[in-house]
């Protein structure tokens, strides 16, 4: 079983995750926007569009304006999530010694890496618990929740709980060295046996399950947000490029004109 979890399933996961996301993005790209739905504030340039994107990505501006109760839990949780993912990549690659580049000793760097991982892990855990509480306790949220919403939160809570336990109780954790050796083997297509640590195996398995279901779930809002913002906050075009009878290459309407030789198309 550990052979399958550690040396086979990771490649299956990457294939499903990648192809699933590409398929969803292709479906979105093929959909025509048949009318203008640019919303206020109406950007006049791509620079203003980029500013709106930045506000949404960094601060969750729209969520803050319309549902501060959701923002209180969602924004810190997503900040912690990004920090945890980045910390995993940087920490494993540099073996926890990344802070030596700003003048800290190796020992202090390792302590700082462990401390930040623990803090952001606990913030993420608290944020997920709060979001689960909202779905259970707030009637308006519970009415629009489906079983998948609860399962995704429970899966994330399981991943974070195991990771936090390994951080808080180092005796049950895994050192950076074996983790890097294992991940390097996967990336270079020379897989080595997964480290013999039950909690790490459970943690890694749950992450793979999450990545497999990711493209087929609401978790795709990570990418959907960009598509949604592009539709609602792009520079206003009149007529909309997706309207029937519009030349997509020129952004102008196409009319049919009857000539002596038959029917021709002309842009106006």
ABEGO torsion letter per residue (X at the ends): XAAAAAAAAAAAAAAAAAAAAAAAAAAAAABBBABBABBOBBBABAAAAAAAAAAAAAAGAAAAAABAAAAAAAAAAAAAAAAAAAAAAAAAAAGGAAAAAAGBBAAAAAAAAAAAAAAAAAAAAAAAAAAAAAAAABAAAAAABBAAAAAAAAAAAAAAAAAAAAAABAAABBBAAAAAAAAAAAAAGBBBBBBBBAAAAAAAAAAAAAAAAAAABAAAAAAAAAAAAAAAABBBBOBBAABBGBBAAAGBBBBBBBBAAEBBBBBX
